[in-house]
Amino acid sequence: MEVTDTSHSVTPGQDRAYDASFDELRTGFTAAVSHELRTPLARILALLDSADLPGADVQGLIDAARAEVEHAGALIDEILFLSELEGGKEIVAFGMTNALPVLEGVIDEHADAAARAGISVVATGDPTVDVPLRPRMLRIVAENLTGNALRYAGHGASFTLSAGREGDTIVLRASDTGIGLNEVDIPRLFERFWRADAARASRGTGLGLAIVKHVVTAAGGTVEARGSRGHGLEVRCIFPAG
């Protein structure tokens, strides 16, 4: 007697529903990308138009336009990188990486930016802790967590990047004592292009924490955030200890 395996079969209705869901997701992402790119382009055009006005500070306007071009370039780079991650073109986990030296390197590289922002930064933790990420991917996670704090924590805040063991897990923690977020906004923190109202004027791309989440989950971990307005923000990247 012939036996037909239907455990993975998909009905035409389910297939159409999947296609519709995928098309909706793709359309939404395309619209978000278009919106995010339109803003720096509009600013560049406005700056160039202003250069024709009598008494215009042409050099200052050119410098401002150059900064907008750099911002648009950074946004495009992060969009492409996230696309490569989601398409499996970037290998996230390959062996283990000792965490603390990477975290210390990232903090050292951001020391000048932190001083300009008026934020004290430090890397700490268990020097024996390894995380299941390639060194490059761990650096990307640490850089995005640090950059997020430097943009949004606020003058006078402190920021700590650490790695340690908690029970049967490894936790990479990024915590600051800054302005924080409204608790209702915490669940949206890892959405692409989402920024709290108070952060919309910043130079961030809105993709940093989305990249963090994708890298960590691709390596078998989870990401969570906690905090409240006026009481800072903590982001925890949690990996199984092995």
CORKADA-V653244 format. One record per pair of residues at least 4 apart in sequence whose C-alpha atoms are under 8 Angstrom apart, sorted by sequence separation. I is the first residue (numbers start at 1). GAP is how many residues later the second one is. D is the distance in Angstrom with one decimal. If there is no record, write none. Layout:
[[I/GAP/D] [I/GAP/D]]
This chain:
[[10/4/6.0] [11/4/6.2] [12/4/6.1] [13/4/6.2] [14/4/6.1] [15/4/6.2] [16/4/6.1] [17/4/6.1] [18/4/6.1] [19/4/6.0] [20/4/6.1] [21/4/6.2] [22/4/6.1] [23/4/5.9] [24/4/6.1] [25/4/6.2] [26/4/6.1] [27/4/6.1] [28/4/6.2] [29/4/6.1] [30/4/6.1] [31/4/6.1] [32/4/6.1] [33/4/6.1] [34/4/6.0] [35/4/6.7] [36/4/7.6] [37/4/6.5] [38/4/6.0] [39/4/6.3] [40/4/6.2] [41/4/6.3] [42/4/6.2] [43/4/6.1] [44/4/6.2] [45/4/6.1] [46/4/6.2] [47/4/6.5] [48/4/7.4] [49/4/7.5] [52/4/7.0] [57/4/6.2] [58/4/6.1] [59/4/6.2] [60/4/6.2] [61/4/6.1] [62/4/6.1] [63/4/6.3] [64/4/6.4] [65/4/6.3] [66/4/6.2] [67/4/6.2] [68/4/6.2] [69/4/6.1] [70/4/6.2] [71/4/6.2] [72/4/6.2] [73/4/6.2] [74/4/6.3] [75/4/6.2] [76/4/6.2] [77/4/6.1] [78/4/6.0] [79/4/6.2] [80/4/6.2] [81/4/6.2] [82/4/6.2] [83/4/6.0] [84/4/6.2] [85/4/6.0] [98/4/7.5] [99/4/6.3] [100/4/6.0] [101/4/6.1] [102/4/6.3] [103/4/6.3] [104/4/6.1] [105/4/6.2] [106/4/6.3] [107/4/6.1] [110/4/6.0] [111/4/6.2] [112/4/6.3] [113/4/6.3] [114/4/6.1] [115/4/6.1] [133/4/6.0] [134/4/6.2] [135/4/6.1] [136/4/6.2] [137/4/6.2] [138/4/6.2] [139/4/5.9] [140/4/6.1] [141/4/6.2] [142/4/6.1] [143/4/5.9] [144/4/6.0] [145/4/6.5] [146/4/6.3] [147/4/6.2] [148/4/6.2] [149/4/5.1] [150/4/7.4] [153/4/6.2] [165/4/5.8] [166/4/6.1] [181/4/6.5] [182/4/7.0] [185/4/6.7] [190/4/7.6] [195/4/5.9] [196/4/6.5] [204/4/8.0] [206/4/7.9] [207/4/6.2] [208/4/6.4] [209/4/6.2] [210/4/6.3] [211/4/6.1] [212/4/6.2] [213/4/6.0] [214/4/5.9] [215/4/6.4] [216/4/6.6] [217/4/4.7] [227/4/6.3] [228/4/6.4] [10/5/6.3] [51/5/5.6] [84/5/5.0] [85/5/5.2] [114/5/5.1] [115/5/7.1] [133/5/5.7] [148/5/7.9] [165/5/4.6] [166/5/6.8] [181/5/6.8] [189/5/6.9] [195/5/5.9] [216/5/5.1] [217/5/5.4] [227/5/5.7] [228/5/7.0] [50/6/6.9] [51/6/7.1] [84/6/5.9] [85/6/7.7] [114/6/6.5] [164/6/5.8] [165/6/6.1] [188/6/7.0] [189/6/7.5] [216/6/6.2] [217/6/7.5] [227/6/4.5] [51/7/5.3] [85/7/8.0] [114/7/6.9] [163/7/7.3] [164/7/5.5] [216/7/7.0] [226/7/6.0] [227/7/6.2] [163/8/5.7] [164/8/6.7] [225/8/7.2] [226/8/5.3] [163/9/4.5] [213/9/7.4] [225/9/5.6] [226/9/6.6] [51/10/6.5] [111/10/7.3] [149/10/7.0] [162/10/5.8] [163/10/6.2] [213/10/6.0] [225/10/4.4] [50/11/7.6] [161/11/7.5] [162/11/5.2] [185/11/7.3] [195/11/6.1] [224/11/5.8] [225/11/6.2] [161/12/5.8] [162/12/6.6] [193/12/6.7] [194/12/5.7] [223/12/7.2] [224/12/5.3] [48/13/7.1] [146/13/7.9] [160/13/7.8] [161/13/4.6] [193/13/4.0] [194/13/7.9] [223/13/5.7] [224/13/6.7] [47/14/5.8] [48/14/7.5] [107/14/6.7] [160/14/5.8] [161/14/6.7] [192/14/6.1] [193/14/5.5] [223/14/4.6] [47/15/7.5] [107/15/6.5] [146/15/7.6] [159/15/7.3] [160/15/5.4] [181/15/7.7] [192/15/5.3] [222/15/5.9] [223/15/6.2] [107/16/6.4] [159/16/5.7] [160/16/6.3] [191/16/7.7] [221/16/6.9] [222/16/5.2] [47/17/7.4] [48/17/7.4] [159/17/4.2] [192/17/8.0] [221/17/5.4] [222/17/6.7] [47/18/6.2] [104/18/7.7] [158/18/5.5] [159/18/6.8] [191/18/7.7] [192/18/5.6] [221/18/4.4] [104/19/5.3] [142/19/7.8] [157/19/6.6] [158/19/5.6] [190/19/5.2] [191/19/5.8] [220/19/6.6] [221/19/6.8] [103/20/5.9] [104/20/7.6] [157/20/5.2] [158/20/7.1] [189/20/7.2] [190/20/4.7] [219/20/7.9] [220/20/7.6] [44/21/5.1] [103/21/8.0] [157/21/4.8] [216/21/6.7] [43/22/7.5] [156/22/7.7] [216/22/8.0] [100/23/7.4] [153/23/6.7] [155/23/7.9] [190/23/6.7] [216/23/7.9] [44/24/6.4] [100/24/6.9] [153/24/7.1] [154/24/5.6] [43/25/7.2] [44/25/7.5] [100/25/6.6] [153/25/4.2] [154/25/6.3] [100/26/7.2] [101/26/7.9] [152/26/7.7] [153/26/5.5] [41/27/7.6] [100/27/5.6] [149/27/6.8] [152/27/7.5] [153/27/6.8] [40/28/5.6] [41/28/7.9] [99/28/7.4] [146/28/7.5] [40/29/7.2] [98/29/7.5] [100/29/7.4] [145/29/6.4] [98/30/6.9] [99/30/6.1] [40/31/7.4] [41/31/7.8] [98/31/5.9] [99/31/5.4] [119/31/7.0] [40/32/6.2] [98/32/4.2] [99/32/6.3] [97/33/5.1] [98/33/6.5] [102/33/7.5] [106/33/7.0] [117/33/6.5] [96/34/5.8] [97/34/5.4] [117/34/7.8] [119/34/7.9] [129/34/6.8] [37/35/6.5] [96/35/5.4] [97/35/6.5] [119/35/7.2] [129/35/6.1] [96/36/4.6] [97/36/6.1] [102/36/7.4] [103/36/7.3] [106/36/6.7] [110/36/7.9] [114/36/6.2] [118/36/7.6] [119/36/5.8] [120/36/7.6] [124/36/7.3] [129/36/7.2] [189/36/7.9] [95/37/6.1] [96/37/5.9] [97/37/6.3] [102/37/6.3] [106/37/6.2] [113/37/7.6] [117/37/7.3] [118/37/4.7] [119/37/5.4] [120/37/6.6] [121/37/5.9] [122/37/6.5] [123/37/5.8] [124/37/6.4] [125/37/5.0] [126/37/6.3] [37/38/7.8] [94/38/7.0] [95/38/6.8] [96/38/6.8] [97/38/5.9] [117/38/5.9] [118/38/5.5] [119/38/5.1] [120/38/4.6] [121/38/4.8] [122/38/5.0] [123/38/4.8] [124/38/4.8] [125/38/4.9] [126/38/5.3] [187/38/7.9] [93/39/5.7] [94/39/6.2] [95/39/6.8] [99/39/7.7] [103/39/6.4] [107/39/7.6] [118/39/7.3] [119/39/5.3] [120/39/6.1] [121/39/5.9] [122/39/6.3] [123/39/5.6] [124/39/7.0] [125/39/5.6] [126/39/7.8] [131/39/7.0] [186/39/6.7] [93/40/4.4] [94/40/5.5] [106/40/8.0] [119/40/7.0] [121/40/7.9] [130/40/8.0] [186/40/6.9] [92/41/6.0] [93/41/5.4] [97/41/7.9] [129/41/7.5] [186/41/7.6] [92/42/6.1] [91/43/8.0] [183/43/7.9] [93/44/8.0] [183/44/6.7] [92/45/6.1] [182/45/7.9] [183/45/5.2] [181/46/6.5] [182/46/5.2] [183/46/7.2] [152/47/6.6] [180/47/6.1] [181/47/5.0] [182/47/4.9] [180/48/5.3] [181/48/4.5] [180/49/4.6] [181/49/7.5] [152/50/8.0] [179/50/5.9] [180/50/5.4] [151/51/6.9] [179/51/4.5] [180/51/5.6] [181/51/7.4] [151/52/7.7] [178/52/6.6] [179/52/6.2] [180/52/4.0] [181/52/7.1] [151/53/7.3] [178/53/6.4] [179/53/5.4] [180/53/5.1] [177/54/6.1] [178/54/4.3] [179/54/7.9] [177/55/4.2] [178/55/7.1] [148/56/7.8] [176/56/5.3] [177/56/6.8] [175/57/7.4] [176/57/5.5] [103/58/6.8] [175/58/5.7] [176/58/6.4] [103/59/7.3] [175/59/4.1] [148/60/7.3] [174/60/5.6] [175/60/6.3] [148/61/7.8] [173/61/7.0] [174/61/5.2] [100/62/7.4] [173/62/5.8] [174/62/6.5] [100/63/6.7] [145/63/7.5] [173/63/4.6] [99/64/6.6] [144/64/5.2] [145/64/7.0] [172/64/5.8] [173/64/6.3] [144/65/6.6] [171/65/6.4] [172/65/5.0] [171/66/5.6] [172/66/6.5] [145/67/7.6] [171/67/4.6] [144/68/6.9] [170/68/5.8] [171/68/6.3] [169/69/6.5] [170/69/5.1] [141/70/7.6] [169/70/5.5] [170/70/6.1] [141/71/5.2] [169/71/4.6] [170/71/5.4] [140/72/7.7] [168/72/6.5] [169/72/4.5] [168/73/5.4] [141/74/7.4] [165/76/7.9] [137/78/7.1] [153/79/7.2] [133/86/6.7] [132/87/6.6] [145/90/8.0] [132/107/7.6] [131/108/7.3] [92/123/6.3] [93/125/7.6] [92/126/6.7] [93/126/5.4] [78/127/8.0] [92/127/6.3] [79/128/7.6] [86/128/7.8] [78/129/6.9] [82/129/6.2] [85/129/7.5] [75/130/5.5] [78/130/7.9] [85/130/7.6] [74/131/7.5] [71/132/7.2] [71/134/7.9] [36/157/7.7] [32/161/7.3]]
